[in-house]
Amino acid sequence: MQKPNQLARVESRNTAVAAAVFLIPAIALIIVYMIYPIIDTFLTSQYSWNGISTDKLFIGLDNWKTLLHDQYFWAAFKHNVIVMIFSILLQIPIGMLLATFLDAGGRRLNIFKIIWFLPYLMSSVAIAFLFTYILATNGGLFSTIATLLKGKRTAVDLLGKSPQALYAVIGVMAWQFTPFYMVYFIAGYSNIPTSLYEAAVIDGANRRQYLFKVAIPMLGPIFKTACTMSMIGSLKYFDMIWNMTQGGPAGGTELMATYMYKLSFQQWKMGYGSAVAAGMFILITAIALLFQKIFVVKEDF
C-alpha cells in the first residue's frame, strides 16, 4: 500500500505530464509562428537583401542608423499615433454608449445588437472598397449631398487631399470597429452582479446614479483592456488603409505598416523593410507597456 506522500508525488507527476502534453503543442506553435519570426526579423534587419536572392550582404546596424533618421518612417509613426488617439476617442466612448443603451433596454433591443454588429462582421477589404465609392469625388455620397444642397455640381474630395484623407479613413475604421467594443462592454455589464443594482435601488439610487456611481466604475478593467487593444491595433493597422489610399495622397495616410510593405514588397528592400518592422515592434511594445504602467485602474471593489 502506497503512503500518502508517495500518492501525492505520483499525482503531482501525472499532473505535470498531462500539463506538458497539452502545453507542448501550444508552445511549439508560439515558437514557430511568433517568436521565430520576431527573431528572424531582427536578424534580417542587419542585411542588405532584396528578399529573393541567396546573396545577403551583412551591413550590421546600418539599416537601424538609416531608420533613426528616416523622416518618412517618423511621419508614418506620427500618422499611426493620430489614428491611435482618434480610435480610442471615437471607438471606445461610442461603443460604451451603445452598450449602455442596449443594457438599459434589455431583450427588446436585441435586434439593435445584431444590426449594429454587422459592420464588424464585414471584411476590411470589402469595407475599404465600399467606402472608396462612397467617398469618391465624382458620384460619391458626400459629393451628391453637396450638389443637392448647393444646386450645382460640387465635388467633395475626402480621399485625395491631406489631411482630410487620414481623418476620413479614421472615420471608416471607427464605423467598423466600434461594434466590437460595444459587445465588449455589453459583456462587461453582464458580469456585474444584479445584487448590486438591487442594493443601489434599495439605497434610493436612480438609474443614472447607479450607472455613474456603480456600473461604469466597475468597468474600469474592461475599459483599460479595450483601450490597450484599440491602441495596439491602431499602431499596426494596414489592410483598410492600403486598399483605400495605399498611403496617399503624397504620404498623407502612410502608416508604419504600409511603409514597411512598400519597402519590402515593392522596392524589394527586405533588409531595410525588416528594420522598419522591427522598429514597429519596439515602438508598439514600448507604448503598450507605458500605457499599462500609467493607466492604473481599481481591480477590486
N, C-alpha and C positions, 0 to 999 in steps of 0.2 A: 504494500500500500504506500502510495506516494505521500510525502509530507506536505503540509500547506505551502512551505517555501518553494518546494520543487514544483508544485502545481502552479504557483504564481509565476515562476520562471518560464515554465512551459507555455503558459497563457500569454506571457509578455512576448516570448519568441514567436509564437503563432501570430500575434497581432502585428509584430514588426514585419513578418514575412508577407502577411496579407496586405499591409500598407505598401510594402515595396512592390508587390505585384501590380497594384493599382497605380502607384506613382511613377514607376519607371517609364511606361509608355508616354505619360503626360510630360515628364521631364525630358524625354528624348525628343518629343515634338517641339518643346520650347527651345531646346538647344539647337535643333536643326533649322527651325523656321524663325527664331527670334534672336538668340544670342549669336549664332554663327554669322548671319547677315550683318549684324551690327559690327562685329569684329572685322569681317571681310571689308566692309565699307571703309573703316578707318585704315585698314591696310592698303586698299586700293587708292585711297586719297594721297598716298605717298609716291604714286607713279604718274608718269605721263603716258596715257594709254587711250586708244580710240575705242576700246570695248570689243574689238573683233580680232585684231592682230595678236599673234602669240608673242610679239615683241613688246615688252613693258619696260620702260626706262625709269629706273628708280631716281627720284629727284628729292627725296627726303621731305622737308617741310615747306618746299617752295609753293605748293598749292595752298597751304594754310597761310603763308605770308601774303599771297595774292588775295585770298579770301578776306583777310583783315582790312584790306584797302579797296575792296571791290564795292564801288558805290551802287552798282545795280543790285547786289545782294542785300545791302543795307536798306536800299529803297524798298525792295521786296519785303524785307523784315518789317519795315515801318507799315507797309500795307497790311501785313498779317496782324500787326498789333491793332490797327484800326478795325479790321474785321473782328478781332477778338473782343475788343471793347464794345462794339455795337452789337455783336452777337449776344454778349452777356446782358447788355442793357435792354435789348429787344426780346430775345427768346425766353429768358428766364422770367421776367415780370409778366409778360403776356401769357406764358404757359401757366404761371401760378394763378393769374386772374381767371383764366378759363377753367382751371381745375377747381378753384374756389366756387365759381358759378355752378359747375356740374355737381360738386359735392353738396352744395346747398339745395340744389334741385332734386337730388335723389334719382330714382329709377325713371321718372317721367321725362328726364332729359338724356336718357341713354342714346337716343338717336343722334344727338349732337356729338357724343363721343365718337361715333362711327364717322360722321361727316367730317368733323374737324381733324380726325386722324388720317384721312385719306391722303393728304399731301406727303406725309412721311412714308407711305407705302409705295409711292412712285419712285422710279429710278431717277437719280440725279441727272443722268444724261438726258432722259426724256423731259425732265423739267427744264433743263437748260435749253433744249430746242424749242419747247413750248414758249418760254419767256423771251427767247430770241425773236420770235414772231410777234409776241405781244408788245415788246418794247421797240420793235422795228420803226425806223424813221418814216418809212413810207408804208401806210396801211396798218401801222401798229395801233394798239388801243389808245394810248395817250395822244398820238397824232390825230386820230379820228375824233377823240373828245375835244381836243383843242380846235380842230377845224369846225366842229359843230358849234362851239361856244363863240368863236370869232366870226363865223360866217364866211370864212375864206380858207383856202388851203394853208394849213400850218403844220410844219414838221417839228416834232419834238424828238431830239436826238439824245437819248439817255445812255446808249452804249458806245457812242462814237466820240464822246468828249470826256476829258478828265477834269475834275474828279467825279463827275456825275456817274460815270460808268461803275466805279467802285461801289458807290452807295446804292446804285440800282441792283447790283449783284448781291450786296449785303441784304437788301430787302427780299430778294428771291430766296436767299439762304434762310432768312427768318421765317418765310412762308412755309418752307419745307420742314424745318427742324423744330419749330415751336410746338407742334403736336406731340413730339417725343417728350418734351419737358412737361406738357400738360398731363400726359399719362403718368409720368414720373411723380408729379405732385399729387395726382389722384391716389396713387399707391401710398404716398406718404400720409395723406388724410385718412385713408382706410386703416392705417396702422395705429391711429390714435384711439385709445380705448373709449367706448361710448360712455363709460362711467364718468370720465372727466367732463363730458358735456352735461351729463345729468347732474353732477355735483355743481357745475357752474350755474345751471338753471336754478337749482335749489338755493344757491347763494344770492340769487337775484340778478344774475348776468343775462343780458340780452344776446341775440345772435352776434351782433357787431362786437360786443365786448369779449365774448367767447373767442371769436375769430382772431382779434388782435392781441388779446392777453393770454390766450391758452394755445390755440391751434397753430397759428403762424410761428410763434417762438419755438414750438416743438418740432417744426420743420427745419430748424437750423442745420442739422447734419445733412438733410436732403438737399437743402439749398447750397451748401458748400460743395457737395458731390456734383450737383448739377452744374455749378459754375466751373468746377475743375474739368468736367467732360466737355463743356462748351469751349473753354479756353484751349484745351489740347486739340480738339477737333478743328478749331479755327486756325491754329498755328500750322497745321499740316494739311489744310484743305487744298484740293486740286481739281477734281473732276468737273464740277459745275463751272468754275472759272475758266477752265481750259475749253470747254465746249461752248461757252458764251462769248468769250473775248480773246482767249489764248494769251492773256496778259496785256492786251492792248486796251485802249489806243496809246501808242507810244510808251508802253510800260506802265500805264496808269492803273492797271489792275494786276500787275505782276506780283505773284506771291513767291515765297521761297520754293515751294514745290514745283510751280510752273517754270521757274528759272532753272531749277535743277534738271527738270525734264528736257528743256531746250538744250542745255549744255551736254547732257549725256546722250540723248537720242536724236537730236537734230544737228548739233555741231560736232558730235562724236568726241567730246572731251570727257571721257568716262572718269579719268583720274580726278579732274577738277570738279566734275559733277558729283563724285563721291565725297569730295571735301565739302561741297555745299550741303549734301545730305547729312554728313557727319556734323557740320555746323548747325543744321536744323535740329538734329538730335540733342546736341549740347544745350542750345538755347531753349528748346521746349522743355527739356528736363529741368533746367535751372529755373525757368519761370514757374513750372508746376510745383517744384519744391519750395520756392519762395512764397508762392501763394498759399501752400499748405501751412507754412510756418507763420505767415502773417494773419491769415483768416482763421481765427480760432473761434469755435462755437461751443456752446454748452451742450454736452452729450447727454447728461442725466438731469432729470427734473424730479 
